[in-house]
Amino acid sequence: MEQAINIEQIFGILRKHRRVITLSTVICTLLAIVLTFFVITPQYSASTELLVNRKQNTDANAQWNQVQTDVQMINTYKDLITKPIIMDTVESKINKENSKKLDNDEIASMISITNNQNSQVFSINAKADNAYTAADIANMTATTFQKKAPKIMSGTDNVSIISKAKPDLTPVSPRRKLNVLIGIVLGLLIGLAIAFIRELMDKTVKDESFLTEELGLTSLGVINNIAPKDLIKKAIMRTSTLSRRG
């Protein structure tokens, strides 16, 4: 038998289980705050930009072809930058200045390369748990690649650095306000789910109308629940009355 729940019943369920909902929200919010501010290590980002542009030919068609070639070469450069031939040099230079030793695989995982479509500019982005380390990795990678690219690409000298990375002391993650908001919403949803599950699992009869309207049974009367203290009180009063009569 399907049981419909109206708006009044929903608010009744929320009032009945308000403590569970509030407790769940508070717990999840506190967990989000603890994880965000005390457990998750902040990450900092820095980026440097490089331009791929060889000496232009005076012929217009040749210039167009050169530009398109440079744009296509960026895809090759993006794959090449995080390879050991570049990362080995970056690793040795970074570890000279950094007390925390990093291997080339770790450094490569910190680096991402981005570029806009049909643009001759691409960015080397580095993310680390220290703002200065992130800037050093980005700059060292760009400098190393600029020096090694002509040798690797058979004399093709068309890479220049147009902006260096600078330390940004504002962490890019975790996003504190967002994490706390997620904790509040998640806690509220969990509390609501618990409230409605407990209500649906509760098979006790709430009132007389359920028997008469939902089950179609005839009501023979209502037996009120009397608390033990009331029974004791009535027994004492009855004993007292009998004693006076006797």
N, C-alpha and C positions, 0 to 999 in steps of 0.2 A: 504494500500500500504506500503510495507516494504521499509525503507530508510536505505541504507547502509552508514556507516561512515568509511572513509579511514583514514590513518595515518595523512595526512595533516589536515583533518578536526578536528581530535582529538587534535593536537597541537594548532590549531586555537581556539578550545574551551578552552583549558588550558590557552592560552594567554588572551583570552577575560575575563575569570573569575579568573585570577591570584590573584586579590585582595581578593576575597572571600576565595580562597584556603589558601592564606597566613594568613588571619585573623583567620580562623578556626584552623589552625595549631598552631598559637601563643596562642590563647585562651585555647585550650586543653592542651598545654604544660604548661602554667601558672597554670591551675587548678591542673595538676598532681604535679607540684612543691609545690603548697600551701598545697595540701592534704598530700603529702609525708613528707614535712619538718615541717609543722605547725599544722596539724590536727590529723593524725594517730599517736597513741602512740607507740613508739618503744618497741619491745619485745626482751627479752634476754633469752638465753637457757643455761642450765647446766645439766650435766648428771653424774651419778655414776654407776659403774658396780658391779654386784654381781655374785658370783660363786655358783652353786648348785652342791655339791660334798660331799657325805658321806664317811665315812671310808671304804676303799676298802677291799674286801675279797681276800684272797690269791688265790682262785680258779679262773682260767681265765674265765670260763663260768659265774661264779657268778659276776665277775667284769663287764663283758659285760652287764649283766642283770641290775646291779646296775646303770651303766651309762645311759642305756636306760630309766630306771625308773626316774632318775634325770632329764633327758631331757624332759620326759613327764610331770613331776611335774611342770616345768616352766609354762606350760599353765594354770595350776591351780593357781600358784602364781600370774600370770599376772591378773587374775580375782580377786584375793583376795586383792591385794595391794590397790586398790582404794575403797575398801569397808569401811563402817563406823568403823569397828573394828580397822582398821589401821588409817583411816583419822581423827577420833575423837582425838586420841593422838597427831597426827601431828598438828592438828588445835590448840590445847591448847598450845603446845610448840612454834609453829610459832608465835602465837598472843602475846606471852609474850615478844618477841623480835622485833615485827613489829608494828609500829604505825597504819598501815592500817589493820584493822581487816578482816579476811577472814573466811568464814565458810567452813565446810568439802566438800560441793559440789563444791565450787569455787576452792578449792585446788585440788580436784580430777580431775576437768576439765583442770587443768594446767599440769597434769601428763600424760605421755605416756610411755608405756613399749615396748621395742623392743629386739629382739634376732635373731641370725642367726640360720638357720635350723641345727638341730643335734648338736647344741652347748650347753654347760652347763653354758655359760655366758649369762646374760641378763642385759639390761641397764634400769635404771629409769631416764627418761628425764623430766625436769620441765621447763616450759616457763612462764615468768612473765614480768611485766613492769619495773622490777628492777633486775639487774644482781645478786646482793647479795641475794635478796629474792628467786630467781630461784635456786641458789646454796643451800640455807638453806632448801628449800622445798625438793630438791632431796636428800640431806644428811639425813635430819630428817626422811623422808619416808623410806630410806634404813635402817637406824639404828633401827627404830621402828619395821619394818617388820622382821629384823634379830632377834630381841628379842622376838617377839610374835609368829613367825612361829612355833617353837617347841611346844608351848602350843596349838596352833590352829590345827596343823597337828599331834597331839598325840605323842609327843616326837621325831619327826623327826627333828634332828638338822643337817641340811646339807647346810645352807646358810652362806656365808661369803662375806664380802665387800672387793673387790680387788682394787678399786680406788674410791676416794672421788671426789665429784663435786667441781669445783673451779669457782669463778665468772669470766665470760667472758664479758668484757665491750663493745664488738662489737655486735651490735644488729643483730638478725637474720631476723627481719622484721621491717619496710617495706624495700624492696630491692630498694634503691633509684634510682640507674642508670636504672634499668629495668622499674620502674614506669614512669620515665621521658621519656624513649624511647617509652613506650606504649602510653604516652600522645601525643608525636610527630606523631607517626604512626596513632593513632586514629583520631587526628585532620586533618591530611592529607587526610585520607580516607573520613571523613565527608565532607571536603571541595570539594573533587573530586565528591562525590555523589551529593552535592548541585549543583555543576557546570553542571553536565550532566543532572540532573533533570530539572534545569531551561532551559537548551538548548532544551531538548525534549518537554518541555511544551510551548516553544516559537513557535507559529504558524505563525509568520509574515514572509512575503516573503523577502528573503535576496537579491536575484539578479534575473536578467532576465532569466538566464539559468534554474532556477527552473520551471518557467512557460512554457518554450518551451520544455525542455528535460523531466522533471518529469511529468508535467500535459498535455503535448502535445498541448498547446495553441499557437495561433499565436500572435506574438508581434506586436503591432500597434505603438509602440514608448515608449520612456522613459520620464517621467516628473520629472525633478530634483527638489529636495527640496531646497527652498530658505529661508534662515534665515530671521527673521523679520528685523534685523538691516540692511541686504542687501536690503530689499524692501524699507525701509525708505531712505536709501542712494540713491537708484535709483530714488525714487520719488522726492527727493530734487534736484538731477541732472537734471531730466526732467523738473521740474518747473523752474529751473535756465535757462535752454536752451530756453524754451518757452518765458520767460521774455525777454531774449535778442532779440529773433526774433520779439517780439511785439514792 
